[in-house]
């Protein structure tokens, strides 16, 4: 190795080139690490990764072994250098090490140091004359470090992979860094779901919000209710021209995930330190379930799996005791399959038109003593789909939410709902996902509820990313969510939240709804490079963020997109 470095220095000195002209690693990656100290002032302060013995790790630790294997695969596929795995540090060019966190200065304790969620992802990466050392407190931190090394790798030349000396220290800003994929409107294969997870991992995301049910299709197998997925997953046709005159393709469309396939996705995600947050949307967006079980609706049906998009007036009957039995059966099996600490119940866009006229719903309202406070303004903005403030019907939805929250709590889970769950009053420990702007999140944080910010104008990637719609595949076109718009988002809303209230903000999520996104290539195009923009909102401190600088760093990440065969938008606004 020393001989090779000597040769590198002599060759470069002989032709009188600068370090900037050498194909060497670049550490200005996306998302930008917390601190990067490049210590290379000349060609004698670079390390070259060569073919041969390369990566040492703790072979007794299954997670460390897997991370070493990931890194070996990435270096081979993306930089064409073949490294061997070795337990011997002496022959290793890259060393993976777990270290114990130190107690704060001036304090001595025999008790283990308790780490925050962010600290668990803390890592350092050092490149010196001795090689490359990745250290972390937890395996997840090593995985983040390995991704940083991966994204820093230069193009291979005759000298190997040239790595300038550096010290990187990093940890994320937010603990919840999510992306939603809607598989209710359009079904995506398990193979693509895995690719989607790989893309998330590349960008430092750790929560995959899997939207599994919709009016247009039920995608989760419930073994106690076998017809629910078999029949509820198939719509007879799909709308192809949304307008005043609807046109349909008249082609049956369907697909659902077996529980075994869901477990396969959970395992694949966990190996990449991503938690899968499943969503069963209720009591609205349930027409696919009502098609199979019409007795759960207020009118008794018949109902069809919806062939078009929009907010449907047919919802689960809030006064029918069989509704809660059905929901607990579904969520019970969901908890059996998904170990996630979070379970999403939807709760959005549930019109109460049927409930106002339904004898069962009105009887339940009387039984519960739910009073009319519909003139009371609901904190959190507009109430699309539930326009009546604290009406008895909205309170009835809160009652259903509370029942499911208690059921999930008995299984050790926390409930997440869209910000409409504010309308009838929040249940005790509900987490609010704020999508209609940030007002819902701010209102929930002021009530000391945990919040995930996902405002549509900043985070909805089903919308175009370019102002000229003709340059992109057709999608939702009401407004543009460009990379710069997304990058400008500040989740903590400092002018409205105190520091304590700001601590209630768990993180940020980007959402890919698929009314107009039917194919994997289109999904990736909608996602990239906007996820690179969102990743810095999720990962970086506000003072680090600089959109013009981000644009300068983007080509290095796009080079990796190209190597991986990802489809992405090649213009940035």
PyMOL commands that set and color helices and strands:
alter all, ss='L'
color gray80, all
select helices_A, chain A and resi 2-15+19-21+43-45+62-79+89-91+117-120+139-152+190-202+223-232+259-270+287-292+294-296+321-337+353-357+359-368+392-410+419-422+439-446+456-459+469-471+483-487+499-502+520-527+530-539+542-544+547-564
alter helices_A, ss='H'
color red, helices_A
select strands_A, chain A and resi 35-38+46-49+52-56+83-86+94-98+123-128+131-136+161-164+166-170+176-182+207-211+213-214+217-218+239-241+247-248+275-282+342-346+414-418+431-434+451-453+505-512
alter strands_A, ss='S'
color yellow, strands_A
deselect
rebuild
show_as cartoon
